[in-house]
Amino acid sequence: MPAAGGGPRLLLRRLREIMAEQTSAQMRLNKLVTVIASNMVAEVCSIYLRRAGKILELFATEGLRPDAVHKTRLKEGEGLVGLISETAEAVNLSDAPADPHFSYRPETGEDPFKSFLGVPIVRGGQVFGVLTVQNKAERIYAEEEVEALQTVAMVLAEVVAQGGFFNVAELDEPELRIDRPRKFVGDGLSEGVAVGRVVLHEPRVKVERMIADDPLRELKRLEEAIGSLRESVDEMLASSELDLTGEGREVIEAYRLFAYDQGWRQRMRDAVRTGLTAEAAVERVQDETRLRVQRMGDPILRERAHDFDDLARRLLRHLTGENVSDRSLPLNTVLVARGMGPAELLDYGRDKLVGLVLEEAASTSHVAIVARSMGLPLVASLEGVADNARAGDFIAVDGEMGEVHLRPAAEIVKAFEDKRELRVQAQARFAAVRDLPAVTRDGVAVRLMMNAGLEFDMPQLAQSGADGIGLFRTELQFMIGETMPRLADQSAFYKKILDAAGDKPVVFRTLDLGGDKVLPYARWEREENPALGWRAIRIALDRPALPHPAAHGVGRGRVQPCPRPDRPRAGARAPAQSDPPHPGAGGRHAGSAGAGLHAASADALGRFRFHRFQRPAVPGVCGGPHQPACLQAL
């Protein structure tokens, strides 16, 4: 029997009116079940909500005995209601008492009722309860009735999760509280301790309006957003410089397949037709997809759920027109994201940023390198942290232990602040001795140099008391941008570095690319072992012009070649044309794309000579990228 009284759209309007009433939670729940029963032409409508220990408690009913409310309880998996909660799937039966899962509760007075339809109340992948309708006549509920009840359940879930009927803490189920404290343990990739507020790098779009005023208009908005989404994915794929067999391109191809999936599109269209807005329809379909995949044991399918999550967020942004490039930050910001590129991190600046939390990153990833250069505590390999974090949440980060506390208790916050104070005190002790000469007990002076790669690093030269920059990674300037940096830009950048260094020496390592250091705008061959493949010095041999812009960019400053980048010496001279090749020049640093460039303190600029490694004449002479055959001065 189809739903009566104008169908689901009228029902949703009535629900909105009831939810807006300034009455008690119980009165609103009582009105809700009455309205749902009337619209669905059902003799019984009941709402069960979860309590502590995954117990389903009858919170409101129309048609069953009123004194059973708050007394009838079923465990998850017990009875039809418990089955729905356990499986997160609808149950539609013509003769419920005959079903083996049926659990008879005499206090409810449900003896006369045969047909049964129940759907889960789901929000964010969590089951908050079960919504049911029953009739005396034996019948299977129509598909449109099932969809109508699912739509009502979605609206209920949104209201319950946000505390619209009552404080969710009243459910006594910590797992369901959106404000519950959470602890995550992952990999500490950059040391330090931070306490601050969460800012989501890719914030979820908050759906403010659930019920549609004009379903036809919502369908049009959905179709336009899907079309815009597909165009953006096509453009991403067309502009990609990745190898056709590369993993990066495979990810974009997967996105494209998902975006063009007709089943996904049709499910969202069907949800809009039940009376939801386009945004609410996207969320409903995504919640259903996430639940189905989570209950599967296949790890590959579970990974695909992340792809659908990302695609749904993209679609929501196309619907709302939300601009994700807004970089305004509050004080003491801790960025939380699934993943992030180095350029994206640099866009935020350093003034208000105190920490970084990522679901996916490795110690050698570019963003980790940049985070360490910026002095930001970074913890990664934290599955689910982005989904559990909300903008503005308190968060504590320990980059040394790899711990992240989301919405921590007061005592945890104090412990982290005490640890941060200890680090400040330790830094003060280091500062007291930083200008003392580094001399061994037997009187040998040791020059202590620091590594750098960004302008952010330069203030640390004075703060650390280092004698200079022993290694400046020039490749970072090529990796953090969307295009190859121009010579003028490089020259200006390196001039800033030399000016910041003052009279202290700087050793610039020429381009060390390949392996895990891949340019985002370049085309790279896929290799079985990238670490021993086409990288560093081999790139320099095949593309001799590539390192020259960096060399000339530095060359406009005060530089001279440094024959041993790993052991810089003050006043190192450039090798003369007749000088023999340095026997160890290709030793430990042959991974660099050329010789180091040593910034001298003298104002006079001598002629700069760039070194390259010759390919061996006989195959097999060069045993690997770290064993070049010979060095020749040009």
N, C-alpha and C positions, 0 to 999 in steps of 0.2 A: 504494500500500500504506500503510495507516495506521500511525502510530507505535505501537510496541509497548511492553510493559512498564509499563503504567499510564498512558501518555500523558505530556503535557508537565508535569503537576504532579509526577509522580514524578521526571522528569528534572530539574526545577528544584530539588527537594529534594536530589538527589544533587549537583548543582552547588554548592549552598550548603555541603554537607559538605566537598566538595573544596576550595572556596575558604577554608574555615576551617582546613585542615590546615597544620601548621607544617613545611612542606617547601619545597624550592626552587621558583622560578617555573616552570622547565622541567618539573619532575616534575608539577606541578599541571596545566600545559597538556597534557602527555601523557595524564594521566588524563581530562581533560575531553574530548578528542577520542575516546577509547575509549568513554566513557560515552555521548556523543552518538551515535556510530555504532551502538552497541548499541540504544539507545532508538529510533532512527530506522530500524532494520533496514537500515542502509547499510553497504556494504563499504568505503567510504572516507569519512573526515571529516578536513578540514584547516582550519587557522586561519592566515590571512595577515594580517600587521600592517604598517602603513606605516613606512617608514624615510625618511631624508633624500632630498629630491628627488622626493617622491611615488612612491617605489618600494614595491611590495608584496612582502614577504619571507615565505616559508613558515616559520612558527614552530613548528608542531606538526602531526603527521599520524598517522592510523590508516588503514592500507591502502596508502599509497604507500611508496616506499623511504625508510627512516629517514635514510640518508645525504644525502637531498635537503634536509633541514631546515637552514635558514639558508644554503643555497646557491642554491635556486631563487628567482629574483626576476623580477618583471614590472613594467614601467612603468605608470603610470595610463593607462588606455585600451588597454593591450596585453593581448590574450587575454581570456577570459571574466572572469577575476578582475579585470583592469584595467578592463574595461567596467563591472562592478558598482561598483567604487570611483569611477569617473568619473560615473556616472549616479545612484548611490545608490539603485538599484532592483534587485529580485530578478531572477534569470535562472533559468528552469525549462525544460530541454531534454531531449528523449528521445534525441537522437543528437548529443551535443556535438561530436565530431570533425568532423561534417559542417557545423557552423556556421561562417560566414566569419570570425567573431571568434576562433575557437579557435586557440590558440598551443601547438604541441606542444613539450613539454620532455622529452627522452628520459631524463634523470636521475631523473625521478619514477616511471617505470614505470607510467604511467597508460594504456598502450595498450589493455588489455582493457575499460576502463570506458566505457560509452556514455551513460547517463543522468546528468544533472548538475543540481544545485540549489545556487545560491549567493545569499547575502543580505549586505547591507552591515552592518558593525558601526558603529553611529551613536550619537553622544552630543553633545547641544548643537548640532546642525546640522553637526557635523564627522564625516567618515568616518575611523574609526580602522583599519579593516581589512575583511576579508571572511571569512565562514564558509561552507564548502562541504561537501556530501555527494555521493557518487557511487555508482552501481551498474553492474554489467555488463549487466543486462537493460535493453532500451530501454523506457522508460516516462516518463510525465509525473507528477511528484509531485503528490499530492492537495493541495487547498487547506488542509486542517488540518495537513498536514506543513509547508507553507510557513509558516503562522502559528506553528507550534511552533518552527521554526528561527529565525524572526524574534524570537520571545520570548527564546530562548537568546542570540541576538546582542545584544539589548538589555542583558541581564544582563552579558554579557561586556564590552560597551562601558562600562558603569558601573564595573566593576572595573578595566579597563585605564586609563580616564581618571583614576581616583583613585589609581593606582599600586598596586592590590591584588595584581597578579602581579609587577610590577617597577616601577622608577622610570620614569615616562613619558619622562624625558629620555633614557633608553637608546634610544628610537626615533630620536633624532637629528633629529627633525622639529619645529623651533621652533613651527610653526603649530599643532601639537597640544598643546603644553605649556600647561596651565592656569595655570602660574605665570610665563609668559614676559612680559617687559616690553612695554608697549605705549605708543605716543605718539599723542595725539589733538590736532588743531589745530582750533579753532572760533572763536567770537566772544567776546572779552573784554568782559563787560558791567559788571563792577565791579572796579576796580583793587585790586592787592594780591598778595602772594605767600603761599602756605600750603603747609606740609608736615605731613602727618598720616596718620591711618588712615581707611579707607573705612567708612562706615556707609550701608547701602542704605535709602533712604526707603521703598521697597516691596520688601523682601527676598524673593528667591525662596525658596520653601518647599523645604527639603532633604528628599528622600525617603530615609528611613533603611531602610525595609523594602521590599524588591523582590518577594519571593516570598510568596504567600498561603498561610496555614495552612487557611483555610476560604473557598473561592471563593464560596459562596453568601452568606456574611456580607459579603464584599467587594462583591458585586453590590448588596446591600441598602444598604451604605454609599454606594456610587456613586450609586444612584438618589436617596437622601435628600439627598446633597450637590447633585446637579443640580437637584432640586426647590427646595432652599433658595437656590441661585444664581438660578434663574429668578424666585423671589419677590422677591429683592433688586433685580433689574433692573426688574421690574414696578413696585416701590415707587419706585425712582429715577425712572422715567418718569412715574408718576402724580403725584409731588410736584414735578415740574419746572415752573418758572415761565417757561420759555423759550417763544418763539414756535414754533408748530407747524411753521413753515417754517425755523426757525433751524437753524444748523449744529450747535449744541450738542445740540438735540433729535434731529437726524439721527444723531449719534454714538450716542446712547442707543438709538435705534431699531435701529441696526446691531447693537449689543450684544445687543439682544433677539432679533433674527433669528438671530444666531450661537448664543445660549444655547438657542434652541428648535430648532436644526437636528437633525433626527433621524439624519442620517448620522453626525454627530459623536458623538452619544450612542451609536449602535450600534457604532461602531468601538471606543469605550472599553469597552463591554460585551463585545465579542468579545475584547479584550485581557485582560480579567479572566478570561474563561473559559479562557484558555491557562495560567492559574496565577499571574498577576501580582496584586499588591495594587491597590486602586483608585487610589492615588497613582501607582504605577508605570505603570498603564494610561494615566492622563492624560498623563504625561510621554512615553510611547511614541508615542501618537497625535499629540501636539504636535510631537515631533521629526520625525515623518513628514510632517506638514503643512508645517512650516517648510522642510524640504528640498525638497519639491515646489515650493513657491512661490518659493524662492530660485533655482531653476534655470529659472524663467520670466523672460522679458524684460519682462513687463508691469509698469511701475512702480506702477500702481494695485493690482494683485494683491499686489505686494510690500508695499505699505502695509497691506493687509488682514491680512497676517501678524502685524503688531503687535497688531491687534485680537484675533486668536486667542491670541497670547501672553498678553495681559492677561487674557483670559477664562479661559485655563488656570490662571493664577496665582490668580485669584479662586476657581476651583473647588477648587484645592489647599488654599486657606485654609479653605474651607467643610469640606473633608474633615478637616483637622488641627485646626480650631478655633483656629488661630493668631491672636493679637491683634496687629494691626499698629499699634495706638495707643501701644505702649510707647515712651516718649521718653527713656529712660535712655541717656546717651551716655558713651563713654570720653573721656579727655582728647584734645585736638587732633583733633577729629572733622571729617572732610570728608564732607558729605552728597552722595550720588550718586543721581540719579533720572532717569526719563524726563521728568517734568514735576512741577510743584509749585505750589500756590497760596500766596498771601502769608500766610494764616492758618496754614497747615501749617508754614511756615518759622518763624513767630513762636512756635509751640508748642514748638519745640526750645529756645528761649532762646539766650543769647549766651555763657554762661560757658565751655562746652567746645567751641563750634563755631568753626572757623577757616577754613572754605571751603565752597563750593557748586559742584557740577558737574551740569549738566542737559543732557539730549539736546535738549530743545525749550524755547526761551525767546527773547524779543526784548528789545531795549534798553528798550522802552516797556512791557513786561509788568509786572504788579503785583509779582511776586516779585523782579524785577530792581530795582525801586524800593526794596523793603524790604531787599534784600541790600545795596544801596548805603548805605541808612540805618543798617544794622547794621555797616557797615564790613567786610563779608565779600567776599573775592575770589570772583568768579563767572565761570565760563566755560560757554558754552552752544553749541548747534548741533553736538553731538558724537554722530554716529550710532554706535550700538553700544556706547557706553561703559558703559551700565547692564548689558548682557549680559556684558561682559568683566570687570567689577569683581566682586570677592568681598569679603564682609565681613571687615574686618581687614587688607586689602591696604594696603601703603604707597602713598601718592599724593602728587604734587607739582602744585600749581596756580599758574599765572601769569595773573592776571586782566588784566594789561596787554597781554601778547603773545597771549593766547588759547590757551595751551598747557596740556595736562594730560599728565603722565607717570604711568602706572599701573605699579606694581611697578618703580620706577626703579632704575637702577644707583647704586652708592654715590657715584660722581663727580657724577651729576646731582643727587642729594640735596644734596651739598655746595655745588654751584653755586646751587641754589635758596636754601639757608640763607644763603649769602654775599649773595645779592641781597636777601633779607629783612633782613639786617643793614644793608645800605646804605640801605634804606628807613627803618629805625629811626634811623639816623644823620641822614638828611635830615629826618625829623620833629623830631629834637632841634635841628637848625639852625633850623627854622621856629619851634619853641617859644621859642628865644632872642630872636626879634625880634617875637613876636606881640603884645607889649604896647606896642611903639613906636607913636607916632602915625602915622596914614596921611596924609601931607602930600606934595603934589606939589612939585617943585623951585621952582615959582613961588609956593609958600606957600598953595595951596588945600587945605583939609582935605577928605578923602574918607571918608565913612562906609562901612565894609565890613560887610555883613550876611550871614548865612548862611541857607540853606534848611533846612526841617525838615518833619516830618510824623508822627513817632512819638516816643514818650517816650525811645526809644533815642538819639535825636539830641541831646537836651538837654545831656548832659555835654560835647559838642563845642563848646558855646557858650563855655565857659571855656577849653577846650583850644585852640580856634582863635583866641581873642582877638577874636572878632567883636563889633561894637557892638550886635548884637541879632539878632532873627529877621526877615529881610526878607520871607519867605514861609513861612507854615505851611500845609501842605496838609491841610485839614480833611476832604477826601474819603476819605483813607485809613481813617479811622475807620468810614466807611460801607462800604468795600470789603473789609476784612479779616474782617468778621464774617459769620455766617450769617443774621442778621436785622438790621432797622433798629435802630441804637443808641438807647436811651432817653435822654430829656432829662437825667435825673439822672446817668446814666453819663457823658454828654458833659460836663456841668457839672463833675463830679469830675475828669474827664480834663483839661479845659482849666485848671482850678485848679492841677493839678500842673504843667502847662506854665508858667503864669504864676509860680508859686512858684519853679520851677527857673530861670526867667529873671531873677528878682530885680528889680533896678531897670532892667533893659535892656528896650527896647521889643520887642513881638512883633506882627507883622502876620498876622492870620488870614485866609486866602482862603476865602470861602464856597464852597459846593459846586460843584466843577468836574467834572461827570459827563458821560458820553456819549463817543462816539468809541471809544477803546480802554479807557475807564474805565467798565466795566459792572458794576452791582451784581449779585452772585450770586443774590440773592433777588428781583430785580425782573423785570418783563416788558418786553422791549425789542423794538421793531419792527426788522425786518431792512431795512437801507438799502444802496443801491449805493455811497454815499460817506459813511460815518459821520462822518468828520472835519468835513464841512460840513453835516451833517444835524441831527437833533434832539439837541442837546447843550448843556451849559453854560448860557448866558444864555437860550436858547430853552426849556430845561427849566424855568428859574426863571419864565419868563413863563407857561408852561402849568400849572405846579404851584407857585403862589406860596407855598404852605404848606411846601413841602419844605425850603427853606433855613432857615426860621425856627427849627427846633430847634437847629441849629448856632449860629445867631446868638444865641439866648437862652442857649444853653449857655455861650457865651463871655461873654454880657452879664452873667452873674452874677459875672464877675471885674471887673477894672479896665480898661474898654475905652471907646473912642470911635471913630467912623467915620474911616477914612483915605481921603480923596478920590482919592489916586493910589497904589494898591497897589504899583506898580512903583517909586515914588520916595517911600518913607515919610519923614516929617519928624517930628522930636521935637516933641511938644506940638501936633500938628495938631488944629485945632478942628473940631467938628461943624458942618456947614453950617446956617445958620438957615433958618426956614421960608420966608423971602423970598429966600434966596440963589438966584441963577440956576443952572441946571444947569452942571456943570463941562464945558466944551467938549471936553475930552479924556478924560473919565471912561470912555468906552467904548473908548478907543484900544487899546492893546496888550493890556490885560487884560480885554477884554469877553468872553473865553472863560470867565471866572469867573461863577458864578451870582448874583453881586451885588457890592456894594462890599466892599473889604477892611475888616477890623476891626482897629483899631490899639490895642494895649494900652498905655495911658499909665502913667506912673510915679506919678501922684498917687493917693492913697488914696480921695479923694472920687469917687463914681460919678455922672457926669452922665447925662442921659437919652440912651439910644441910639436913633438913627434908622437904620432899614434902608432901603437904596435899591433900587429896581427899575427896569428899563428898560421903557418903554412900547412896545407893538407899533406900527409905523408905520401911519398911517391910510390911506396909499396903497400898494397893492402895488408892490413893487420899490424903495421908498425905502431899505429896509435891504438893502444889497448882500450881506450874509452875517452869520454869527454874530459877526464881529469889527467890525461897523459898525451898532450900534444907532441908532435914530432920535433918541431923546432920553432924558434922565435926569430923573426927577422925585423930589423928596424927599417922603416920606410923613409 
